[in-house]
């Protein structure tokens, strides 16, 4: 957890440094589209960070998924900022980021499959337990109907 916190602080510091360098060039006039993408990326990053913190507090299985998403989005923001400062190097970083995204998407797919498998196994066990209890209840009801009542006069 300390490593995750340190990487989060390092990424935040790096983003702040790049933003301060970018603001010197006034990129909203020259790189309007990229700046819009950066703003959207940073909003998603902040939301993912908040969600990750809330999932950590309840020890959820989804915290690694959200953490990986947050890391990818944060690195995308860095790549976009570098793209403005050094366009050719930024394009290279963007290509590397796409490869990392594909790799992370594959891991995410595998994690989601595992979670769905666990959920379906739980539902299957729950349904089997309910069916077993209903059969036992049905047997008890049939058994009591076949017995003659004890309180009727003969």
N, C-alpha and C positions, 0 to 999 in steps of 0.2 A: 504494500500500500504506500510505503514511503517513496518507492521508486516511481509509482504512478503520480504521486503528488509533485515530486521533483521534476518529472518530465512535463507535467502540466504547467508548472511555474516557468520552466525553461522555454516552453513554446510561447507562453504569454509574453515573456520578456523579449523574445525574438520578434514576435508580432509587433510589440510596441516600438522596437528599434526600427523595423522596416517601415512602419506607418510614419514615424517621424522623418525618415529619409524621403519617403514618398511625398509628404506634404510640402517639401521644399520645391518640388517640381510642378505643383498644381496639376495633378493627373486627371482631375475631373474634366478638364477641357480637352486634353490630348488622348486620354484613354477612358472615355466615358463608360463604354460597355464593360471593360474589365473592372472598373471601380464599382459598377452596379453589382457585378458578380461577387466582388470581394465583400461588399456590404451584406449581401444575402448569405454568403458563406459564413461570415462572422456571426450573424444572427443565429444561424443553425448551430454553429459551434457553441454559442452561449446557452442555447436551449438544451443541447446534448449534455453540456457540463452540468446544468441544473438537474436534468433527469438522472444522470449518472450519480450525483451526490444523493439524491433521494433514494435510488435503488441500493446504494451502498448501505444506507441506514436500515433498510429492511432485509438485507442480505439476499437479494433476488438473483435468480439465475441469469437474468437479462443484463446485469451490470457489465459483463465482459463484452456483450454485443454493442451496448451503447458506448462503452469505453473505446472500443475499436472504431466505431463510427465517429466519435468525437476526435480521435487521433487523426483519422483520415481527413476530416473536414478542416481541422487545424493545419495540417500539412498542406492541404489545398490552398488555404488562405496565404500561407507562406510562399507557395509556388506562384500564386497570382501576383503577389507583391514583388517577388523577384522578377517576374515577367515584365513588369513595368520598368524596373530599374535596369535590368540587363536582358533585353528581349530574346536574344539567341540562347543564352543560358537558361532563361525561364522556359522556353519551349522544350529544351532538353529535359529540364526538371518535370515539366508537365507530362512528357512521354513516360518518364520513370514513375511518376505518380499514377498514371493510368495502369501501368503494370502492377503496382502495389495495390491499386483498387481492385483489379481483377483477382489478385491473390486473396485479398481480404474478403471479397464477395464470395469466393469459393469457401473460405473458412466460415463465413457467416451462414452460407447455405447448409454446410455440414452441421453447425451448431443448431440451427433451426430444425433440421431433420431429427436430430437427437432429442430436442425438446418436444417436438410433435410426437415422436415415438413414445417417449415417457408419458405424455398426456393420453395417448390412445391406450397404452397399457393400463394406466390408472382407470380410464373409463371402462375398459374391458373387464377389469377386476371388479369394479363397482357394479356393472351390469350382471356379472356372474353371481355376486353376493346377493343382489336383489332377487334374481331368479331363484337362487337356492332358498332364500327366506320365504318367497311366495310359494314354492313347492312344499316346504315344510308346513306353512300355514294351511295350505290346501289339504294336506294329509291330516292335519289335526282337525280341521273342520269336517272332513268326510268321516273320520273315525268317531267323532262325537255325534254325528247324525245317525250312524248305524247302531249306536247303543240305545236300548230302550230307556225312556225316562224313568227315574227312580221315584218320583213323587206322585205318580198316578195310582189311584186306588184300583185294586183288582176285583 
